[in-house]
Amino acid sequence: MLTLETCTTLLEQLNDLEDAAWTGFVNHYQPVLLAIARRRGLRDDRADDAVQATLTTFFETYRGGRFNREKGGLKNWLLGIARNKFREALRAVANSPAQFPETSATTGFAGRIPESETWSDTIEEEEWERGVFAECLSRVREEVDRNTFEAFRFYGIEGLPASQVAERLGTTVNAVYIAKHRVLTRLRELAKEYE
């Protein structure tokens, strides 16, 4: 299980050439990058290659001293590299007709290849937030007792009425509200740490 670290700590460890830091970095960001690549239209093999190229470019540029926090955060820098690598991969697929994936009736594959001025950040933002939420939720699940987490899951995520959750877990409605508040507070703390 990945331990949540601040970006500063993780980046400092990458400077020290720690293998564990690189592994942690890859484990931390690879799932989100893969999800973005797939939503951009890359098949698994192309998505894997594009994500690997993204991480390699990140590492090389970081080790080369080209990351400057004054110009933006780690998220924006990493996603900028990813956008370029995903565009390159999509163009390579478009230039190789034998490797075209299936197209939908409404949008041909070539029509999904973004030009740099029209590339929307919506997919990246959605997947980034989904990845952050999943990581934080996993961490909270380890930190709180089972009933607290289940109360939050049933009431806060699945939307069951508090009275039904309380009955199911053998607790009070007030305890369900407190569990939701406690978990949400911790999720917000972890999300800030993650970002």
C-alpha positions in Angstrom: 0.0 0.0 0.0 1.3 3.4 -0.9 1.9 5.7 1.9 0.8 9.2 1.3 3.6 11.7 1.3 3.8 15.3 0.6 5.1 16.2 -2.8 8.0 18.0 -1.3 9.1 15.0 0.7 8.7 12.7 -2.4 10.6 15.1 -4.6 13.5 15.5 -2.1 13.8 11.7 -2.0 13.9 11.5 -5.8 16.8 14.0 -5.6 18.6 11.5 -3.4 18.2 8.8 -6.0 16.3 6.5 -3.7 14.8 3.6 -5.6 11.9 3.4 -3.0 11.1 7.1 -3.8 10.9 6.4 -7.5 8.8 3.3 -6.9 6.5 5.3 -4.6 6.2 8.1 -7.2 5.3 5.6 -9.9 2.8 3.8 -7.7 1.3 7.1 -6.7 0.8 8.6 -10.2 0.8 5.8 -12.7 -2.8 4.7 -12.1 -4.1 8.2 -12.6 -2.0 8.7 -15.7 -3.2 5.4 -17.2 -6.9 6.3 -16.6 -6.3 9.6 -18.3 -4.6 7.9 -21.3 -7.4 5.4 -21.7 -10.1 8.1 -21.6 -8.1 10.0 -24.2 -8.6 7.0 -26.5 -5.4 5.1 -26.1 -5.6 1.3 -25.9 -3.9 -0.5 -23.1 -0.6 -1.1 -24.9 -0.4 2.4 -26.2 -1.5 3.8 -22.9 1.1 1.9 -21.0 3.8 3.1 -23.4 2.6 6.7 -23.2 2.5 6.7 -19.4 6.0 5.1 -19.3 7.3 7.9 -21.6 5.6 10.5 -19.3 7.2 9.1 -16.2 10.6 8.8 -17.9 10.5 12.3 -19.2 9.4 13.6 -15.8 12.3 11.8 -14.1 14.8 13.1 -16.6 13.6 16.7 -16.5 13.4 16.6 -12.7 16.9 15.2 -12.3 18.0 17.8 -14.8 16.8 20.5 -12.5 14.1 21.8 -14.8 11.2 21.7 -12.2 10.5 25.1 -10.8 7.7 25.4 -8.1 7.5 29.1 -8.9 6.1 28.3 -12.3 3.5 25.8 -11.0 2.9 22.7 -9.0 3.9 19.2 -9.5 0.4 18.2 -10.7 0.4 20.8 -13.5 4.0 19.9 -14.6 3.3 16.2 -14.6 0.0 16.6 -16.5 1.6 18.9 -19.0 4.2 16.2 -19.8 1.4 13.6 -20.0 -0.7 15.7 -22.4 2.3 16.0 -24.8 3.0 12.2 -24.6 -0.6 11.3 -25.1 -0.9 13.6 -28.1 2.2 12.0 -29.6 0.7 8.5 -29.1 -2.6 9.5 -30.5 -0.9 11.0 -33.6 1.2 7.9 -34.0 -2.0 5.8 -34.0 -3.7 8.1 -36.5 -0.7 7.7 -38.8 -0.8 3.9 -38.6 -4.2 2.9 -40.2 -3.6 -0.8 -39.5 -3.6 0.0 -35.8 -6.8 2.1 -35.6 -9.1 1.0 -32.7 -12.8 0.6 -33.4 -14.6 3.8 -33.9 -18.1 4.8 -32.8 -20.8 5.7 -35.2 -20.7 9.3 -34.1 -17.0 10.1 -33.9 -14.2 8.7 -36.0 -10.9 8.0 -34.3 -9.1 10.7 -36.1 -11.7 13.2 -34.9 -10.7 12.4 -31.3 -7.1 13.4 -31.8 -6.8 16.8 -30.1 -5.1 19.8 -31.6 -3.0 21.5 -28.9 -5.2 24.6 -28.8 -8.4 22.6 -28.4 -7.2 20.0 -25.8 -9.5 20.2 -22.8 -8.2 19.6 -19.3 -11.5 18.2 -18.1 -10.5 14.6 -18.5 -7.2 15.2 -16.6 -8.9 17.0 -13.8 -11.7 14.4 -13.4 -9.2 11.5 -13.3 -6.8 13.4 -11.0 -9.7 14.1 -8.6 -10.9 10.5 -8.9 -7.4 9.2 -8.1 -6.9 11.5 -5.2 -10.3 10.6 -3.8 -9.6 6.8 -4.1 -6.2 7.2 -2.5 -7.5 9.3 0.4 -10.5 7.0 0.9 -8.2 4.0 1.1 -6.0 5.8 3.6 -9.0 6.8 5.8 -10.4 3.2 5.7 -7.1 2.1 7.4 -7.3 4.9 10.0 -10.9 4.6 11.3 -12.7 1.7 12.8 -14.9 -0.5 10.5 -18.3 0.9 11.7 -17.2 4.5 11.2 -16.1 3.8 7.7 -19.2 1.7 6.8 -21.5 4.4 8.2 -19.7 6.9 6.0 -19.8 4.6 3.0 -23.5 3.8 3.3 -24.7 7.3 4.2 -22.1 9.5 2.5 -21.3 7.6 -0.7 -24.2 5.2 -1.4 -26.8 7.8 -0.1 -28.8 5.5 2.2 -30.9 7.3 4.8 -29.2 7.8 8.1 -31.9 5.9 9.9 -31.4 2.9 7.6 -27.6 3.0 8.1 -28.0 3.3 11.8 -30.3 0.2 11.9 -28.0 -1.8 9.6 -25.0 -1.0 11.8 -26.7 -1.2 15.1 -25.9 2.4 16.1 -27.7 5.7 16.4 -28.5 8.2 13.7 -26.3 10.7 15.4 -23.4 8.3 15.3 -23.9 8.1 11.5 -23.8 11.9 11.2 -20.6 12.0 13.3 -19.0 9.2 11.3 -19.7 11.1 8.1 -18.3 14.4 9.5 -15.2 12.6 10.9 -14.4 10.8 7.6 -15.1 13.9 5.4 -12.8 16.0 7.6 -10.0 13.5 7.3 -10.5 13.1 3.6 -10.2 16.9 3.2 -6.9 16.9 5.2 -5.5 14.1 3.1 -6.6 15.7 -0.1 -4.7 18.8 0.8 -1.6 16.7 1.7 -1.9 14.8 -1.6 -2.2 18.0 -3.7 
